[in-house]
């Protein structure tokens, strides 16, 4: 909660937290405390597990972002496969929206997945930028950027809100932030790493300045 308040004061437009089934990142009490405390938007990253959905319905975040979870991973890797899990995900989207919770789905920049997100009633998609961030050279990064740009155009064409995230940092974020229609970038790890040297307030402030310069955040 203290960290979230610092982020808000330094210009963050929303606070993202991920309540995993294994509770590796945060605990249940943290989500409730954030809901009561923060003044901006609360975005709850979550799996479609019944237990977590039940908590989300009680917390009522401003936005819920559905993500995949693998027990052995350090953090979320890769987008959610809507096509293979359509019935379950569609039900969760419906239940969340019934409680007036905006729903975003974290997916790879894939046209079929984007179309599926639209069909099951999502409000936003968050495009996975991991491959772009992990590219080994400029050519590889440009290739991934073009893929994300094309996917972004399709997202907007379908009338969905456009978010993105994963692996973004102070050096690579500009390319994604400049994409037309980009609404929100969810960035955590690189900001905390920067905070080791300059403090959390300054780290968030610096990232916000980069985004404002690149786009109209």
N, C-alpha and C positions, 0 to 999 in steps of 0.2 A: 504494500500500500504506500509506503514512504517513497519507494522508487517511482511508482505510478504518479504520485503527486508532483514529484520533481519533473518528470517527463511532461506533464501537463503545463507546468509553469514555464517550461522552456520552449513551448510551442507545439507539442504533439497534439494531433487532432483526434486521436483515439488511442485506447489502451487495449492491447491484445493479450489474452491469456489462454493457455491450453491445459484443460483438465483432462489428463490421460486416464485410461482405465487403471494403469499401474501407479498413478499419482506421482510420477517421476518428476514432473515440473513444478506443480503446485498442489495444494490440498484443497478440499472442499471449502473450508473456512475462508481461504484466500479469495475465492470467487465471490462469496457473499460479502466479504469485507470490501472488495473492489466495487461491487455494485452499489454499496451504500456510500462510498467515499468519492469516487471520481466524478468530475463535472462534465467531461467530454463524453465520447461514445465508448461503450464497452463491447468489444468483439470477443466472443467466446469461441475459441477453436475447440472442436469436439469430434468424436467419432459418432457413428450412428448406433452405438450400444444403448440398449434400453435404460441401463443405470444412469448413463451420462445424459441422455435425453430427459429423463425424469428430473435431474438436477437443473438442467437448462430451463425447463418449464417453471421451476420454482424461482430461479434467479431472474429470469426474463431479461437477458442482455439485449442491447439495442440491435445487435447483429450476431448471428451464429454462423460460423464457418465450418462446414463439414469437411473433415480430413481423414485420410486413411491412417491406421496405426498398425505397426508391426512391433512385437515385443522386443526384438533384438536391436532395433534401431536406436540411435542416439537422439535423433529428431525426425520429424516427418520427412520421408524421402519419396518423391514422386506423387503424382496426382491421384485423386480418388477415381476408381473405375466405375462410373455410373452405369454403363451399359451392362456389366456383369452383375450389378447389385441393384438394378432399377427398382424392384418392388419395395425393398427395404428402405432405400434412400428416399423414394417418392413419398412413402408413408411418413418418414421423419420430417421431411420438408413441409408436408401438409400440417402435421401436428404443431410444428414451430410457428408456422404462419397463422394458424388459428389463434395463437397467443400474441399476435401482432409483432412477432420477432422477424426481422429481415433475415433472409437466408442467402449465404454465399457458399459456393462449392469450390474447393481447391482441386483444380484439374490440370492436366498437361495441356499444352497449346495444340489440341487435336480437334478438328472440326466435328467429328462424330460425338465426342464427349461434350462439346459446347452445345450442340444441337440437343443432346439428351438433357442437359441442364435446363435448357429452355422448356422442353416438353414436360419435365416433372415439376415445374413451377418455381425454380430458383429466381431470386431477385438479382443476384450478382454471380459472377464467376471470378475466382482468383487464379490467374494463370501462373503455373509453376515455372519459375525462372532459374531453376537449379542448373539445367544444362548450359544455359547462357553464362551463368556465374562460374561454372566449372570449366569452361572452354580453355584449352591450353594455349591458344594463340589468337591473334586478331581475326584471322580468316574464320576460324571456328566460331568465335564469338559473334561475328557478323552474320554467319549462317543461322545461328540460333536466334539472333535478334530479328532477322527477317521472318523467321517462322512465328515468333511471338507477335510481330507487327501484323502479319496476315491473319493470325488467330484473333487478334484484338479487333480488327476490322469486322470480322464475322460476328464477334460478340456484340458489337455495337449495331450491326445490321439486324440482329435478332431482337434488339431492344433490351438487352441485358446490361447491367452495370458492370464496369470493368475495373477489377483490382488485380494486383500481381504481388508476388513475393517469393522468397527463398534464395538465400545466398547473396543478396544484394548488399553492397558496401559503398564506401565513400568514393571508390574509383570506378565502379561499373554501373552505378545507379542511374546516371544521367541518360543513358541510352533507353532505358525502360521508362523513365519519367517523361521523356519527350514524346512518347507515343500518344497520338490523338485520342482524346476521350478517357485517358487514364484517370481513374477516380481516387485510388488509394493504393499505397505501397506499404506492406507490412514488413518491418525491418526490426530485428532484435539483436542478433549475435554481434554484428559488426559495431553496433552502437555501444554495447556493453564492453567490447574489447577497447574501443576508443576511450570509454569512460575511465578505464584503468589509468590512463595518462592525463586526461584533462577534466575528469569528473563527469557525472551523468548529465547535469544541466547543460554544460558546454557541448558535450557529445551530441545530444539531441538537437541543440540549437544549430550546430554545424550542419547536421544532416538536413534539417528543415530549410536552411539557407540554400543548400544545393538543389533541393526539390523545387523551391520557389523560383530559383533562377532557371531551372530546366523546364518548368511547367507553371501552372497557376494554382498550386496547392495552397 
